Amino acid sequence: MLSKPLVLWSLVFIVIGAVMTSLSRAETDTPDKEPLGLVDAARVTLQGAQEHYKTGHATAEDVYRWSKRTADAEHAAGIDSAYTDHLKRMRALESYLTMASDQGAISGFEVSAANYYVAEAISQSVQ
């Protein structure tokens, strides 16, 4: 089983590689394609964070952070549903954490953090 720091460093290297690839493409592609490279990198990393969270190798904060980064990248690329999709993901995370807290599997502070994630996502989705 991989240690949490090793998994997090792996994610960092994946993101750095994706960003470097995106930057090298920016030199040859038209500027309006650059945000799509960020979107792709953020989506892949979000998916990885979600999968690692399910196995206990990432935190809810990791999922939130990459969902937010994905939404920011999508918004910059002109994807209208970016923040609405982020809100849906945060509501699902909040629901999961509330259920886990009710069962005594996690502490209440994680639910409070999820409440913050949802409130922030709501404020962004109405802008």
DSSP file (Angstrom, degrees, kcal/mol; ACC not computed):
  #  RESIDUE AA STRUCTURE BP1 BP2  ACC     N-H-->O    O-->H-N    N-H-->O    O-->H-N    TCO  KAPPA ALPHA  PHI   PSI    X-CA   Y-CA   Z-CA
    1    1 A M              0   0    0      0, 0.0     2,-0.2     0, 0.0     0, 0.0   0.000 360.0 360.0 360.0 135.5    0.0    0.0    0.0
    2    2 A L        -     0   0    0      1,-0.1     2,-0.1     2,-0.0     0, 0.0  -0.495 360.0-115.8 -77.9 145.6    1.4    3.4   -0.9
    3    3 A S     >  -     0   0    0     -2,-0.2     4,-2.1     1,-0.1     5,-0.2  -0.452  23.8-114.3 -77.9 155.6    1.9    6.0    1.8
    4    4 A K  H  > S+     0   0    0      1,-0.2     4,-2.6     2,-0.2     5,-0.2   0.901 115.5  51.2 -58.3 -45.5   -0.2    9.2    1.7
    5    5 A P  H  > S+     0   0    0      0, 0.0     4,-2.6     0, 0.0    -1,-0.2   0.893 109.4  51.5 -60.9 -37.0    2.9   11.4    1.1
    6    6 A L  H  > S+     0   0    0      2,-0.2     4,-2.1     1,-0.2    -2,-0.2   0.911 111.1  47.3 -65.2 -41.8    3.9    9.3   -1.8
    7    7 A V  H  X S+     0   0    0     -4,-2.1     4,-2.3     2,-0.2    -1,-0.2   0.922 112.6  49.1 -64.6 -44.4    0.5    9.5   -3.4
    8    8 A L  H  X S+     0   0    0     -4,-2.6     4,-2.2     1,-0.2    -2,-0.2   0.907 111.4  48.9 -64.0 -41.2    0.3   13.2   -2.9
    9    9 A W  H  X S+     0   0    0     -4,-2.6     4,-2.5     2,-0.2    -1,-0.2   0.883 108.8  54.5 -65.0 -36.8    3.8   13.7   -4.4
   10   10 A S  H  X S+     0   0    0     -4,-2.1     4,-2.2     1,-0.2    -2,-0.2   0.923 108.2  48.8 -61.1 -43.3    2.7   11.5   -7.3
   11   11 A L  H  X S+     0   0    0     -4,-2.3     4,-2.6     2,-0.2    -2,-0.2   0.899 109.3  53.1 -62.2 -40.0   -0.3   13.8   -7.9
   12   12 A V  H  X S+     0   0    0     -4,-2.2     4,-2.8     1,-0.2    -2,-0.2   0.928 109.9  47.4 -61.3 -44.6    2.0   16.8   -7.8
   13   13 A F  H  X S+     0   0    0     -4,-2.5     4,-2.6     2,-0.2    -1,-0.2   0.878 110.4  52.4 -65.6 -37.0    4.3   15.3  -10.4
   14   14 A I  H  X S+     0   0    0     -4,-2.2     4,-2.4     2,-0.2    -2,-0.2   0.936 112.3  45.5 -62.0 -45.9    1.3   14.4  -12.6
   15   15 A V  H  X S+     0   0    0     -4,-2.6     4,-3.0     2,-0.2     5,-0.2   0.924 112.1  50.6 -64.7 -44.5    0.1   18.0  -12.4
   16   16 A I  H  X S+     0   0    0     -4,-2.8     4,-2.7     1,-0.2    -1,-0.2   0.926 111.9  48.5 -60.5 -43.7    3.5   19.5  -13.0
   17   17 A G  H  X S+     0   0    0     -4,-2.6     4,-2.3     2,-0.2    -1,-0.2   0.906 112.5  48.1 -61.9 -41.6    3.9   17.2  -16.1
   18   18 A A  H  X S+     0   0    0     -4,-2.4     4,-2.4     2,-0.2    -2,-0.2   0.911 112.8  47.9 -66.3 -41.5    0.4   18.2  -17.4
   19   19 A V  H  X S+     0   0    0     -4,-3.0     4,-2.7     2,-0.2    -2,-0.2   0.914 111.8  49.7 -65.6 -42.0    1.1   21.9  -16.8
   20   20 A M  H  X S+     0   0    0     -4,-2.7     4,-2.3    -5,-0.2    -2,-0.2   0.902 111.5  49.3 -64.0 -39.4    4.5   21.6  -18.6
   21   21 A T  H  X S+     0   0    0     -4,-2.3     4,-2.1     2,-0.2    -1,-0.2   0.915 111.4  49.9 -62.9 -42.2    2.8   19.8  -21.5
   22   22 A S  H  X S+     0   0    0     -4,-2.4     4,-1.8     1,-0.2    -2,-0.2   0.903 110.5  49.7 -62.7 -41.7    0.2   22.6  -21.6
   23   23 A L  H  X S+     0   0    0     -4,-2.7     4,-0.8     1,-0.2    -1,-0.2   0.888 110.0  49.9 -66.2 -38.9    2.9   25.3  -21.6
   24   24 A S  H  X S+     0   0    0     -4,-2.3     4,-0.6     1,-0.2     3,-0.4   0.861 110.7  50.5 -69.2 -33.5    4.8   23.6  -24.4
   25   25 A R  H >X S+     0   0    0     -4,-2.1     4,-3.4     1,-0.2     3,-1.1   0.850 100.8  64.0 -68.0 -33.9    1.6   23.3  -26.4
   26   26 A A  H 3< S+     0   0    0     -4,-1.8    -1,-0.2     1,-0.3    -2,-0.2   0.792  95.3  59.7 -62.4 -27.0    0.9   27.0  -25.8
   27   27 A E  H 3< S+     0   0    0     -4,-0.8    -1,-0.3    -3,-0.4    -2,-0.2   0.807 119.5  26.3 -70.4 -28.3    4.0   27.9  -27.8
   28   28 A T  H << S+     0   0    0     -3,-1.1    -2,-0.2    -4,-0.6    -1,-0.2   0.713 113.4  69.5-107.6 -25.9    2.7   26.2  -30.9
   29   29 A D  S  < S-     0   0    0     -4,-3.4     5,-0.0     1,-0.1     0, 0.0  -0.391  93.9 -89.2 -88.1 168.0   -1.1   26.4  -30.5
   30   30 A T    >   -     0   0    0      1,-0.1     3,-1.9    -2,-0.1     4,-0.4  -0.488  41.4-112.9 -71.7 149.9   -3.3   29.4  -30.6
   31   31 A P  G >  S+     0   0    0      0, 0.0     3,-1.2     0, 0.0    -1,-0.1   0.780 111.3  66.5 -58.2 -29.7   -3.7   31.1  -27.3
   32   32 A D  G 3  S+     0   0    0      1,-0.3     4,-0.2     2,-0.1    -2,-0.0   0.633  95.4  58.4 -71.6  -9.8   -7.4   30.3  -27.0
   33   33 A K  G X> S+     0   0    0     -3,-1.9     4,-0.9     1,-0.1     3,-0.8   0.625  83.1  85.1 -89.0 -14.5   -6.6   26.6  -26.7
   34   34 A E  H X> S+     0   0    0     -3,-1.2     4,-1.2    -4,-0.4     3,-1.0   0.898  82.6  56.1 -58.1 -45.6   -4.4   27.0  -23.6
   35   35 A P  H 3> S+     0   0    0      0, 0.0     4,-2.3     0, 0.0    -1,-0.2   0.825  99.6  62.0 -59.8 -27.8   -7.2   26.9  -21.0
   36   36 A L  H <> S+     0   0    0     -3,-0.8     4,-2.6    -4,-0.2    -2,-0.2   0.848  98.9  55.1 -66.7 -31.7   -8.3   23.5  -22.4
   37   37 A G  H <X S+     0   0    0     -3,-1.0     4,-2.2    -4,-0.9    -1,-0.2   0.890 109.3  47.5 -63.7 -38.8   -4.9   22.0  -21.4
   38   38 A L  H  X S+     0   0    0     -4,-1.2     4,-2.8     2,-0.2    -2,-0.2   0.888 110.4  52.5 -67.6 -39.3   -5.6   23.3  -17.9
   39   39 A V  H  X S+     0   0    0     -4,-2.3     4,-2.8    34,-0.3     5,-0.2   0.947 110.3  47.3 -61.3 -48.6   -9.1   21.8  -18.0
   40   40 A D  H  X S+     0   0    0     -4,-2.6     4,-2.3     1,-0.2     5,-0.2   0.929 114.1  46.9 -59.4 -46.3   -7.8   18.4  -19.0
   41   41 A A  H  X S+     0   0    0     -4,-2.2     4,-2.1     1,-0.2    -1,-0.2   0.912 114.0  47.6 -63.3 -42.8   -5.1   18.4  -16.4
   42   42 A A  H  X S+     0   0    0     -4,-2.8     4,-2.8     2,-0.2    28,-0.2   0.908 111.5  50.5 -66.1 -41.6   -7.4   19.5  -13.6
   43   43 A R  H  X S+     0   0    0     -4,-2.8     4,-2.5    -5,-0.2    -2,-0.2   0.918 111.2  48.0 -63.6 -43.3  -10.1   16.9  -14.6
   44   44 A V  H  X S+     0   0    0     -4,-2.3     4,-2.1    -5,-0.2    -1,-0.2   0.920 114.3  46.4 -62.7 -43.0   -7.6   14.1  -14.6
   45   45 A T  H  X S+     0   0    0     -4,-2.1     4,-2.7    -5,-0.2    -2,-0.2   0.888 110.8  52.5 -69.0 -38.4   -6.2   15.2  -11.2
   46   46 A L  H  X S+     0   0    0     -4,-2.8     4,-2.7    20,-0.2    -2,-0.2   0.936 109.4  49.6 -60.2 -46.4   -9.8   15.6   -9.8
   47   47 A Q  H  X S+     0   0    0     -4,-2.5     4,-2.4     1,-0.2    -2,-0.2   0.910 111.7  48.9 -59.9 -42.0  -10.6   12.1  -10.9
   48   48 A G  H  X S+     0   0    0     -4,-2.1     4,-2.8     2,-0.2    -1,-0.2   0.910 110.5  50.3 -63.7 -42.2   -7.4   10.8   -9.3
   49   49 A A  H  X S+     0   0    0     -4,-2.7     4,-2.3     2,-0.2    -2,-0.2   0.905 110.7  49.8 -63.1 -41.0   -8.2   12.6   -6.1
   50   50 A Q  H  X S+     0   0    0     -4,-2.7     4,-1.8     2,-0.2    -2,-0.2   0.922 113.0  46.2 -63.8 -43.3  -11.7   11.2   -6.0
   51   51 A E  H  X S+     0   0    0     -4,-2.4     4,-1.0     1,-0.2    -2,-0.2   0.909 113.7  48.1 -65.7 -41.9  -10.4    7.7   -6.5
   52   52 A H  H  <>S+     0   0    0     -4,-2.8     5,-3.0     1,-0.2     6,-0.8   0.847 107.7  56.5 -68.1 -32.4   -7.7    8.1   -3.9
   53   53 A Y  H ><5S+     0   0    0     -4,-2.3     3,-1.4     4,-0.3    -1,-0.2   0.911 101.9  56.1 -63.4 -41.2  -10.2    9.5   -1.5
   54   54 A K  H 3<5S+     0   0    0     -4,-1.8    -1,-0.2     1,-0.3    -2,-0.2   0.804 111.6  43.5 -60.9 -29.3  -12.4    6.3   -1.8
   55   55 A T  T 3<5S-     0   0    0     -4,-1.0    -1,-0.3    -3,-0.3    -2,-0.2   0.372 119.4-107.5 -98.9   4.2   -9.4    4.2   -0.8
   56   56 A G  T < 5S+     0   0    0     -3,-1.4    -3,-0.2    -4,-0.3    -2,-0.1   0.623  91.2 111.6  83.5  12.9   -8.3    6.5    2.1
   57   57 A H  S   <S+     0   0    0     -5,-3.0     2,-0.3    -6,-0.2    -4,-0.3   0.348  76.7  37.3-102.4   5.6   -5.2    7.9    0.3
   58   58 A A  S    S-     0   0    0     -6,-0.8     2,-0.2    -5,-0.1    -2,-0.1  -0.946  79.4-121.3-145.4 164.9   -6.5   11.4   -0.2
   59   59 A T     >  -     0   0    0     -2,-0.3     4,-1.7     1,-0.1     3,-0.2  -0.594  27.7-109.8-105.0 167.3   -8.7   13.8    2.0
   60   60 A A  H  > S+     0   0    0      1,-0.2     4,-2.8     2,-0.2     5,-0.2   0.855 121.6  59.7 -60.8 -34.3  -12.0   15.5    1.3
   61   61 A E  H  > S+     0   0    0      2,-0.2     4,-3.0     1,-0.2    -1,-0.2   0.879 101.8  52.6 -62.0 -38.2   -9.9   18.7    1.2
   62   62 A D  H  > S+     0   0    0      2,-0.2     4,-2.2    -3,-0.2     5,-0.2   0.923 110.5  47.3 -62.3 -44.3   -8.0   17.2   -1.8
   63   63 A V  H  X S+     0   0    0     -4,-1.7     4,-2.1   -14,-0.2    -2,-0.2   0.938 114.1  47.5 -63.3 -46.8  -11.2   16.5   -3.6
   64   64 A Y  H  X S+     0   0    0     -4,-2.8     4,-2.8     1,-0.2     5,-0.2   0.945 111.0  51.3 -57.5 -50.0  -12.5   20.0   -2.9
   65   65 A R  H  X S+     0   0    0     -4,-3.0     4,-2.4     1,-0.2    -1,-0.2   0.901 114.1  42.5 -58.2 -44.1   -9.3   21.6   -4.0
   66   66 A W  H  X S+     0   0    0     -4,-2.2     4,-2.0     2,-0.2    -1,-0.2   0.791 112.2  53.6 -77.7 -26.6   -9.2   19.8   -7.3
   67   67 A S  H  X S+     0   0    0     -4,-2.1     4,-2.4    -5,-0.2    -2,-0.2   0.919 111.8  46.4 -66.9 -42.6  -12.9   20.3   -7.9
   68   68 A K  H  X S+     0   0    0     -4,-2.8     4,-2.7     2,-0.2    -2,-0.2   0.923 112.7  48.9 -65.0 -45.5  -12.4   24.0   -7.4
   69   69 A R  H  X S+     0   0    0     -4,-2.4     4,-2.4    -5,-0.2    -1,-0.2   0.885 111.1  51.0 -62.8 -38.0   -9.4   24.1   -9.6
   70   70 A T  H  X S+     0   0    0     -4,-2.0     4,-2.8   -28,-0.2    -2,-0.2   0.935 111.0  48.0 -63.4 -45.6  -11.3   22.2  -12.3
   71   71 A A  H  X S+     0   0    0     -4,-2.4     4,-2.8     1,-0.2    -2,-0.2   0.909 111.7  49.8 -62.0 -42.6  -14.2   24.6  -12.1
   72   72 A D  H  X S+     0   0    0     -4,-2.7     4,-2.2     2,-0.2    -1,-0.2   0.917 113.4  45.9 -62.7 -42.7  -11.8   27.6  -12.3
   73   73 A A  H  X S+     0   0    0     -4,-2.4     4,-1.5     2,-0.2   -34,-0.3   0.909 113.8  48.6 -67.0 -42.0  -10.1   26.1  -15.4
   74   74 A E  H  <>S+     0   0    0     -4,-2.8     5,-2.8     2,-0.2     4,-0.2   0.917 111.0  50.6 -63.5 -43.1  -13.4   25.3  -17.0
   75   75 A H  H ><5S+     0   0    0     -4,-2.8     3,-1.6     1,-0.2    -2,-0.2   0.919 109.1  50.9 -60.6 -43.8  -14.7   28.8  -16.3
   76   76 A A  H 3<5S+     0   0    0     -4,-2.2    -1,-0.2     1,-0.3    -2,-0.2   0.801 108.0  53.9 -63.6 -28.5  -11.6   30.3  -17.9
   77   77 A A  T 3<5S-     0   0    0     -4,-1.5    -1,-0.3   -42,-0.2    -2,-0.2   0.416 123.8-105.4 -86.7   1.7  -12.1   28.1  -20.9
   78   78 A G  T < 5 +     0   0    0     -3,-1.6     2,-0.8     1,-0.3    -3,-0.2   0.683  65.9 153.1  86.3  18.3  -15.7   29.4  -21.3
   79   79 A I    > < -     0   0    0     -5,-2.8     3,-1.6     1,-0.2    -1,-0.3  -0.742  31.7-157.8 -85.3 111.7  -17.5   26.3  -20.0
   80   80 A D  T 3  S+     0   0    0     -2,-0.8     3,-0.4     1,-0.3     4,-0.3   0.790  86.0  53.4 -63.1 -32.1  -20.8   27.7  -18.6
   81   81 A S  T 3> S+     0   0    0      1,-0.2     4,-3.0     2,-0.1     5,-0.3   0.330  76.1 110.3 -87.2   9.3  -21.6   24.8  -16.3
   82   82 A A  H <> S+     0   0    0     -3,-1.6     4,-1.8     1,-0.2    -1,-0.2   0.913  84.3  33.2 -53.6 -53.9  -18.2   25.0  -14.5
   83   83 A Y  H  > S+     0   0    0     -3,-0.4     4,-2.2     2,-0.2    42,-0.2   0.791 116.6  55.8 -79.1 -26.5  -19.3   26.3  -11.1
   84   84 A T  H  > S+     0   0    0     -4,-0.3     4,-2.1     2,-0.2    -2,-0.2   0.908 109.5  47.5 -67.0 -41.7  -22.7   24.5  -11.2
   85   85 A D  H  X S+     0   0    0     -4,-3.0     4,-2.2     2,-0.2    -2,-0.2   0.895 110.6  52.0 -65.0 -39.6  -20.9   21.2  -11.7
   86   86 A H  H  X S+     0   0    0     -4,-1.8     4,-2.5    -5,-0.3    -2,-0.2   0.917 107.9  52.1 -61.1 -43.4  -18.5   22.1   -8.9
   87   87 A L  H  X S+     0   0    0     -4,-2.2     4,-2.5    34,-0.2    -2,-0.2   0.910 108.1  51.2 -60.5 -42.7  -21.5   22.8   -6.7
   88   88 A K  H  X S+     0   0    0     -4,-2.1     4,-2.1     1,-0.2    -1,-0.2   0.915 110.8  48.6 -60.6 -42.7  -23.0   19.4   -7.5
   89   89 A R  H  X S+     0   0    0     -4,-2.2     4,-2.2     1,-0.2    -2,-0.2   0.905 112.2  48.4 -64.4 -40.3  -19.7   17.7   -6.6
   90   90 A M  H  X S+     0   0    0     -4,-2.5     4,-2.7     2,-0.2    28,-0.2   0.861 109.8  51.7 -70.9 -35.2  -19.5   19.6   -3.3
   91   91 A R  H  X S+     0   0    0     -4,-2.5     4,-2.4     2,-0.2    -1,-0.2   0.903 110.7  48.9 -65.7 -39.8  -23.1   18.7   -2.4
   92   92 A A  H  X S+     0   0    0     -4,-2.1     4,-2.3     2,-0.2    -2,-0.2   0.909 112.7  47.7 -64.8 -41.6  -22.4   15.0   -3.1
   93   93 A L  H  X S+     0   0    0     -4,-2.2     4,-2.8     2,-0.2     5,-0.2   0.920 111.8  50.2 -64.2 -43.8  -19.2   15.3   -0.9
   94   94 A E  H  X S+     0   0    0     -4,-2.7     4,-2.5     2,-0.2    -2,-0.2   0.912 110.6  49.8 -60.4 -43.5  -21.2   17.0    1.8
   95   95 A S  H  X S+     0   0    0     -4,-2.4     4,-2.2     2,-0.2    -1,-0.2   0.925 112.2  47.4 -61.6 -45.7  -23.9   14.3    1.7
   96   96 A Y  H  X S+     0   0    0     -4,-2.3     4,-2.5     1,-0.2    -2,-0.2   0.928 113.6  47.2 -61.6 -45.9  -21.3   11.6    1.9
   97   97 A L  H  X S+     0   0    0     -4,-2.8     4,-2.4     2,-0.2    -2,-0.2   0.866 110.2  53.0 -67.6 -35.5  -19.4   13.2    4.8
   98   98 A T  H  X S+     0   0    0     -4,-2.5     4,-2.5    -5,-0.2    -1,-0.2   0.928 111.0  46.9 -63.2 -44.8  -22.7   13.9    6.7
   99   99 A M  H  X S+     0   0    0     -4,-2.2     4,-1.5     1,-0.2    -2,-0.2   0.921 112.8  49.1 -62.3 -44.2  -23.6   10.2    6.4
  100  100 A A  H  <>S+     0   0    0     -4,-2.5     5,-2.7     1,-0.2     6,-0.7   0.879 111.8  49.3 -63.8 -37.6  -20.1    9.2    7.5
  101  101 A S  H ><5S+     0   0    0     -4,-2.4     3,-1.5     1,-0.2    -1,-0.2   0.902 107.1  54.6 -67.6 -41.7  -20.3   11.5   10.5
  102  102 A D  H 3<5S+     0   0    0     -4,-2.5    -1,-0.2     1,-0.3    -2,-0.2   0.817 109.2  49.1 -60.9 -30.0  -23.7   10.2   11.5
  103  103 A Q  T 3<5S-     0   0    0     -4,-1.5    -1,-0.3    -5,-0.2    -2,-0.2   0.444 117.8-114.9 -88.7  -1.0  -22.2    6.7   11.5
  104  104 A G  T < 5S+     0   0    0     -3,-1.5    -3,-0.2    -4,-0.2    -2,-0.1   0.618  82.1 121.9  80.2  12.9  -19.3    7.9   13.6
  105  105 A A  S   <S+     0   0    0     -5,-2.7     2,-0.3    -6,-0.2    -4,-0.2   0.758  76.6  20.2 -80.9 -24.7  -16.7    7.2   10.9
  106  106 A I  S    S-     0   0    0     -6,-0.7    -2,-0.2    -9,-0.2     2,-0.1  -0.902  87.0 -97.7-138.0 166.4  -15.4   10.8   10.8
  107  107 A S    >>  -     0   0    0     -2,-0.3     3,-1.1     1,-0.1     4,-0.7  -0.444  32.6-113.0 -85.4 161.4  -15.4   13.9   13.0
  108  108 A G  H 3> S+     0   0    0      1,-0.2     4,-2.1     2,-0.2     3,-0.4   0.736 108.5  71.6 -65.1 -24.7  -17.9   16.7   12.7
  109  109 A F  H 3> S+     0   0    0      1,-0.2     4,-2.1     2,-0.2    -1,-0.2   0.834  93.0  56.9 -64.9 -28.4  -15.3   19.2   11.6
  110  110 A E  H <> S+     0   0    0     -3,-1.1     4,-1.9     2,-0.2    -1,-0.2   0.859 106.1  49.7 -68.9 -33.4  -15.1   17.5    8.3
  111  111 A V  H  X S+     0   0    0     -4,-0.7     4,-2.4    -3,-0.4    -2,-0.2   0.894 108.7  53.1 -68.6 -40.1  -18.8   18.1    7.8
  112  112 A S  H  X S+     0   0    0     -4,-2.1     4,-1.8     1,-0.2    -2,-0.2   0.900 108.2  50.4 -60.9 -40.1  -18.3   21.7    8.7
  113  113 A A  H  X S+     0   0    0     -4,-2.1     4,-2.4     1,-0.2    -1,-0.2   0.916 109.4  50.8 -63.1 -42.3  -15.6   21.9    6.1
  114  114 A A  H  X S+     0   0    0     -4,-1.9     4,-2.3     1,-0.2    -2,-0.2   0.871 105.8  55.8 -63.7 -36.3  -18.0   20.4    3.6
  115  115 A N  H  X S+     0   0    0     -4,-2.4     4,-2.4     1,-0.2    -1,-0.2   0.903 108.7  48.3 -60.4 -40.2  -20.6   23.0    4.6
  116  116 A Y  H  X S+     0   0    0     -4,-1.8     4,-2.8     2,-0.2     5,-0.3   0.925 108.4  53.5 -63.8 -45.3  -18.1   25.7    3.7
  117  117 A Y  H  X S+     0   0    0     -4,-2.4     4,-2.2     1,-0.2    -2,-0.2   0.909 112.1  45.0 -57.1 -43.0  -17.3   24.0    0.4
  118  118 A V  H  X S+     0   0    0     -4,-2.3     4,-2.6   -28,-0.2    -1,-0.2   0.927 112.3  50.5 -68.4 -45.0  -21.0   24.0   -0.6
  119  119 A A  H  X S+     0   0    0     -4,-2.4     4,-2.1     1,-0.2    -2,-0.2   0.909 112.7  47.1 -60.6 -42.1  -21.5   27.6    0.6
  120  120 A E  H  X S+     0   0    0     -4,-2.8     4,-1.8     1,-0.2    -1,-0.2   0.914 111.7  50.6 -64.8 -42.6  -18.5   28.8   -1.4
  121  121 A A  H  X S+     0   0    0     -4,-2.2     4,-2.3    -5,-0.3   -34,-0.2   0.874 108.5  52.7 -64.6 -37.5  -19.7   26.8   -4.5
  122  122 A I  H  X S+     0   0    0     -4,-2.6     4,-1.2     1,-0.2    -1,-0.2   0.937 108.3  50.3 -62.0 -45.9  -23.2   28.4   -4.2
  123  123 A S  H  < S+     0   0    0     -4,-2.1     4,-0.3     1,-0.2    -1,-0.2   0.851 114.1  45.2 -63.7 -32.7  -21.7   31.9   -4.1
  124  124 A Q  H >< S+     0   0    0     -4,-1.8     3,-0.8     1,-0.2    -1,-0.2   0.838 107.5  57.0 -78.1 -32.9  -19.6   31.1   -7.2
  125  125 A S  H 3< S+     0   0    0     -4,-2.3    -1,-0.2   -42,-0.2    -2,-0.2   0.718 106.4  50.1 -73.9 -19.2  -22.4   29.5   -9.2
  126  126 A V  T 3<        0   0    0     -4,-1.2    -1,-0.2     1,-0.2    -2,-0.2   0.488 360.0 360.0 -95.6  -2.8  -24.7   32.5   -8.9
  127  127 A Q    <         0   0    0     -3,-0.8    -1,-0.2    -4,-0.3    -2,-0.1   0.482 360.0 360.0 -77.4 360.0  -22.1   35.0  -10.1
